[in-house]
Amino acid sequence: MSALVTGATGFIGGHLVPKLLEKGYKVRCLVRGTSALAKLDGLDVEFFPGDLSDPGSLRKAVRGVDYVFHLAGLTKTNKNQEFYDVNFRGTENLAEAAAKENPGLKKFVYLSSHAAAGPSFNGGALTEEKEPHPVSHYGKSKLLGEKAVLGRAGLMPVVVLRPTAVYGPGDRDFYLFFKAINKGIFPYWGACRYSLLYVGDLVQGIIAAAEAPQAAGRVFFLSDGNIYTNSEIARTIAGALHSRLLKLPMPRFFLLIAATFSALAGKDSGIINKDKLREMGFPNWCCDPGRAKREIGFLPKITLKEGAKWTAEWYRIHQWL
């Protein structure tokens, strides 16, 4: 079996590629000239130069592989159009190349996001039958990416995955939360409820969706099946870090000021930005992974307590904390 992976140098890709190699896949990684390849050092992979914005560079990349795992995407920027250029147009370019250049493709796997569906407005866990209502430009661009992929379902087998908030070793977004809690501070912007997923379980779900023929043409939410309050998440992380907690209220206007200064300073990749604040304005980000469990055998195994402990240990070993 062979696979092309985009986003192989990112957080999730850095966990998926070794697992594919462990399962006997031959792995080809699409990399840009500016890609940092340290995460892939020592791995038996083929580096294939290409860029999602350059359709010509994608044609050779997709030829001859059994699976395409499209993980690459833009999650943070202060320039809204960039979300659509990468997450929509880039995805469309790759899907078009795969549909035209690889008639034997077994599955095109698109890693979308819970943000593409939007929050739960009634507090219940979202299912795939609910009409998507993304509230951020990031979410809207990922939904357009989904449509670009599903629009080619008649030309190749495709599957769309919507993981909820993902954490684990190497993640830089949750790291900021771990870092604050390690100092005893719980940043609190109101009571919220979230679904979560440990990165190892996500990788298991990605591969299961690729290898299950019945997944073709389907959309799946992926989470560990539980719903957590932000206070519960903070307490669990504090337990993993052996840290005391001081709840520090952070009113929305304070976050808005921070995002504005970040944009003025030209920091396009800050996690506190105006687009992320659009999502933070809604308290319920909960989804139901029942379809994935029933149809592709998705069985998350890592509890939040275990995942927080392993993540904290990784941060310490690598001197992030």
Secondary structure as UniProt FT lines:
FT   STRAND          2..6
FT   TURN            8..9
FT   TURN            11..12
FT   HELIX           13..22
FT   TURN            23..24
FT   STRAND          26..31
FT   TURN            33..34
FT   HELIX           38..40
FT   TURN            41..42
FT   STRAND          45..49
FT   TURN            52..53
FT   HELIX           55..62
FT   TURN            63..64
FT   STRAND          67..70
FT   HELIX           80..83
FT   HELIX           84..90
FT   HELIX           91..101
FT   TURN            103..104
FT   STRAND          107..111
FT   HELIX           114..116
FT   TURN            128..129
FT   HELIX           137..150
FT   TURN            151..155
FT   STRAND          158..163
FT   STRAND          165..167
FT   TURN            169..170
FT   HELIX           173..182
FT   TURN            183..184
FT   STRAND          185..188
FT   STRAND          193..194
FT   STRAND          196..198
FT   HELIX           199..211
FT   HELIX           213..215
FT   TURN            216..217
FT   STRAND          218..222
FT   STRAND          228..229
FT   HELIX           230..241
FT   STRAND          246..249
FT   HELIX           252..264
FT   TURN            265..266
FT   TURN            268..269
FT   HELIX           274..280
FT   STRAND          284..285
FT   HELIX           290..296
FT   HELIX           304..317
FT   TURN            318..319
//
